[in-house]
């Protein structure tokens, strides 16, 4: 338990500088190359693409290997260079992703489907209990229900596919700006907060096994916030960014017929748009900034905390129950204080890491000395006093009533 608490303090302390600043625009520094050696090349047979549009775009433009098998260092560095992610958030995503994607060396992973034999040799003392996988495998342990652009895995319409974009869901997002003049369209944080709430409501109605684990609500907030924070195009007029239809569709591999016609999705063809400028590298998108964005989502829609932070359906559709955070944490966290400081991030990391062994112990022969050691030692040793409460063992029995939780766990069903 001590090592998990230390890890959470490390992650949350990384680059914990102030959030408020004046953002300028430097076209030379912020321009992202998408020609020449970084020109768009669609995936070929045998290449891997998966649920993360950002990683797919990085592979298609050669910022990580085009094959779609990349090292954690390659993913971290490219995420920072191209999208302006903070090292803390990029490191957390890459290391947790490689852990739950069943990597044979815990240093490389497929950004999509399960790898073929020998593509990543076993190394670093890793021995697997199951076949190596990829990010497509990480539903519930990492990827979450109520996605902004995907169906839920156990929603009938998905037929088990939560990795590819669902055009009806994407159309639902586009419709939020349907009556806005094209020159004023901006899928900003407020629009995405509204969309997040609706996607949770939809999942309750449509997915009998809808479930967000304690880390899942944080991830759900993250996947909505980063759409704007990482994909919006910066300019002198919009130094904080503007996300219009064309930019959004490019990053999600979607084309549309004339006059708002039918949408066509090209799986794995996510692309960096022409004349696209990232967020400033001196204003990286860090865990503290993400925490602030999720708090803003909650301030706009309190249900995102009171109801949809974690929990799910219990006996089919429309049987949603919320997990009591005070009971789960034995009083360490209380609902009324979750938007104070960095409590949302603290809780999500602490609780999420406590649940990680429920998956990785079934994937790796010696998970404690490989996966968990990676997560507790490989993150940079920076920390700051974010005043995270020390969380003891959470009461995992509270999760057992949720079919979506039980379906996500390894082993026979």
N, C-alpha and C positions, 0 to 999 in steps of 0.2 A: 504493500500500500504506500509505503514511504516513497519508493521510486516513482510511482505514478503521480503522487502529489508534487514531487520535485519536477517531473517533466512538465506538468501543467504550469507551474510557476515559470519554468524556463520559456515555454512557448509564449505565454501571455506577457512576459517581460520583454520579449524581443522588440527592439526599436520602439520603445514606449515613449515617444516624444509627443508633444502637444498636437492636438488635432486641428486647431484653428490656424489658418494661415491664408495669405493672399496668393492666389494661383495666377501665374502669368502664362504667356504662350511664347514658345521659341520654336518656330517652324523647322529650323535646321536640326535642332536637337530632338524634336518630338516626331519627326517624320519616320515612318516605318517602311522600309524597302519591301516591295512586292514584285520586283522585276529582277532580271539577271539571275544570279545564283539563288535568289529568293523568289523567283517567279513561281506562279501557281502550277503545280503538277498534280493531277488527281491521283487517287490511289489506284494501284494496279492489283491484279490477282496476286494474292499472297501478302498484301500489305494489311496492316491492322488499323482500324479506325473504330471509335467507340462512342460512349455517351457524352464526352466532354467536347463541346465545339471548339474551345480554345486550343486544346491539345491537338485536335484534328487539323485545325488551321496551321498550327506550328509545324506539323509534319508535312502538310501539303506545300508549305513554303520553305522547307528545308531548315527551319530553325531548330528542329530536333530531327533525328533520322527519319527519312521518308517512309521507311518500312513500318514505322509505328512501334518499334521496340526501342526504348530510350532508357538511359540511366537517370537516376534521381538527380544527379548534378546537372545533366543536360536539361531536364524538365525545369528545375529550379532556376537555372540561369536564363533559359529562354523565356520563362514566364515573367521574370523581372525585366529582361531587356525589351521584349515586345509589348507586354501589357502593363508594365509598371507595377507589378505585384511587389509587396514587401517581402523581404527574405523570410520573415516569420511565417506569413501565410503560405508562401510558395513551398517552404520546407515542410510545414505541417501537412499540406496536401500531398506532396510527393512521397514523403516517408510513410504516411498512413496508407496512401494508395498502393505503394509497392508491397506493404505488409499484407493487406487484405486481397491482393490480386494473386496470391500464392506464387511468389517469385522464387525461382530456384536458387538465386544468389542474394536476394534482398538488396540488390543494387540496380536491377533493371526490371522493366515491366512492359507488357503489352498494353497499349492505350485502348485496346478493344477486346477482340476475341481471345480465346485460349491459344497459347502458343503451341507450335509443333515441336516434336521431340528434338532436343539438341539445340534449339535456337537460343536458349539461355542455359548454359551448363550449370549444374549444381556447383556451388562454391561457398566460401565463408562459413563452412561447417553446417550448411543447411541440408536437411534431409526432409523430403516431403512425404506426406501420407496419401496425397491425392495428386492427380495430374496438374501440372502448372496451368494457371488460368490467366486472366487479364482483367482490366477494369470492368468489362461487361459482367463479370462474376460478382461484383461487389455490391449487389443490391441490398439495402437495409443496413449492412455493415458500414457502408460509405455513401453510396447513392441513396436517395430518399424518394418516397412517394410524394405526390402533389407537386411534381416537377413543373417548371414553367412552360416546358415544350414537349414533354413526353407523357405517354400514358403510364399509369401504375402497372406494375408487373402482374398483379392479380385482378386487374380490371378486365372484364370479359373482352372489351374491344381490343386490348393489347395483344391477345393470344400469347401472353407470356413475354412479350418484347417491351422492355422498359428502356431500351438503349437507343433505338431510332426515333427520330422526331415524328410526332403525330400531327399531321397537317390541321385537323380540326382544333387541336389545342393551340397551335401557332396562330391559326386564324382568329381564335378567341382573343389572343393578345393583340393582334393587328386591329381588331374591331374596337379596341379601346381608344384608338385615334382615328376612327373611320370618318368622322365629321370634322376633322381638323384640316385646314389648308395644308398642302404638302410642305410648304416652306416653314410651317410652324410645328410640324410633327416632332415630338420628342418623347421617347419612351423613358421618362425620367424615373427617379426613385419612387415618387408618389404613384405613378401609373403601375409600376412593378409591385408596390405594396398592395394596391388594389387587386392586381392579378393574383398575387400570392394568396390573399384571403379567399378569392373565388376558387382557386385550384384546390384548396383544402376543403371547401364546401362541396365541390364536385366529387372529390375522392370519397367523402363520407357517403354520398349518394350513389356512387358508381362502383366502388371497390369493396367487396365484402371483407377483404383482409387488409384494408387500409391501416397503416401503422407507422408512427414516427417514434423511434427510440429516443432516449434522452439526447444523443448527439444529433439525431435526425432533424429536430426542429431548428437547430442552429444551422445545419447544412441546408435545410430548406430556405431559411432566410438568406443564407449566403448565395445560393444559386440564383435567387431573384436579384439581389443587390449587385452582384458582379456583372450582370448583363449590361447595366448602365456604366458602372464604375470602370470596367475593363474594356468594353466595346465602343463606348461613345467616342465620337470623333471630336478632337479638340481643335479650336481655331481662335483667332484674335477676338472674334465676336462671342464665341462660346468657350472660354478657357477652361471651364469646369466640364465641358463636353455637351454634345448634342447627339442623340441616337435617333436617326431618321429611319424610314422604311428600308431604303436600299442598303444601308449599313447593317441593320438588323438582319435582313434576309441574306446578305453575303456571309455573315458569320454563322448562319444556321443552314447554309446550303439549300436555300429555298429560292425558287424563281416564281414569278407570277405573270399570268397572262395580261394582255392590255386591258386598261380600264378596271383594274382590280379583279381580274379573272381568277380562274382556279389556280391554286398553289401546286407547285411541283417540287418535291423534295428529292435531292440527289444525295443519298447516304454517303457520308465520308468526304463530301466535296466542299467542306467549309473553307472559306477564303478570306484573306485580309483584303479589304476594299482598296481601290485606287485612291490616292491622295488621302491616306488615313494617318492621323496623328494621335499617338498614344498620350496617356496622362504623363505629366512631367516625372522624370526619374527622381527628382528631389521632393516629390510628393507621393511616395509609394503607397499602395493600398495595403495597409497593415491590419493585423488583428484588432487593434484598438479602433481603427476607422470602420472596420466591418461591424464591430460591436455597436458603434454609434449608429450605423445604418439600420441594424436590426432593432435597436431601441426606437428609432424613428418610425419603423414599420409598425411597431407595437403602439406607439403614441397615436398613430393614425387609425389603427385597428386593434383595440385592446384584446379582441378575441384571439389574436395571434399568440398572445401569452396565456390568457385565461383559459383558452380551450385547446388551441392547436400547437402549443409548444411540444407536447409529447402525448401519446395515447393513440387511440384508433377505434375501429369497429370491433365489437365483441361477438355478435351473433348475426352477421350478415350486414347488408347495407343499412344505413341510418340507425346504427346502434352504437354510436360513438360514445366513448368514455375517456375522460382526461385523467392522466396519472397525477396524483397529488404529490407535488414536489416536496412538501414538508415531510410527508410520510416516507417518500422514497429516500430522502437524505437524512432521515432521523433528526429533523429540525435544523440542520445546518443551513439550508436555504429556505426562505419563505417567499411565497408568491408576491407579496406586496413589496418586496425589496429586490426583485429580480432585475429591474431596470436601473438599480443603483450601481454606480461604478462599473466594474467589469464582471458583475455577477453572472450575466448570461454566458459569457465566454468561459469563466471559471467553472461553472456548473457543467457546461456541455463537455469541456475537455476532461474534467475529472471523471464524470459519469461515463462518458464514451470510452475512455481508456480502461475503466473497470470492466466494461462489457467486452472489450476486444478479445480477451482470452476465450470467450464463449465461441468465437469463430476460429481463431488461429490455432488453438490447441488441437483442433480436428484437421488442420491443414499441414502443420509442421510437427516433426517428431520431437523436437526439443524447443518448443515455442518460448519458454521462459528465458532460455539462454541465447536465443536467436532473435525472434521478432520483438519480444518485449525488451530485450537488451538494446536492440536497435532504437526503439522508440524512446528509451530512457537515457541513452548515452550519446546518440548521434546528432541531436539538435544542438545548435550553438549555445555555449554556456553564458549567454547574456541573461540578465534578469533585472527587473525593477520592482519596486514595491507597489504592486497593484492591489494589495490587501485582499487577496483571494482567501476566503475561509478554508480551513483545512477540512476536507471531506473524508469521513470514514467510509466504511463499506455501505453501499447503497442496498436497499432491500429489493433484490432482483425478483423476488416472488411476486411483486406487484405487476410484473410484465406477463406473467404466465396466462392471464385470462385473454390475451390478445392473439387470435389466430395468425395475424401477420407476423408477430414476433416468433411464434413457434415454427411457422413455415420458413422463416429466414435462417433458422439455426441449422447447422450441419447435422447429418444423420438421417436415419429412416423416418418417414412421416406416417 
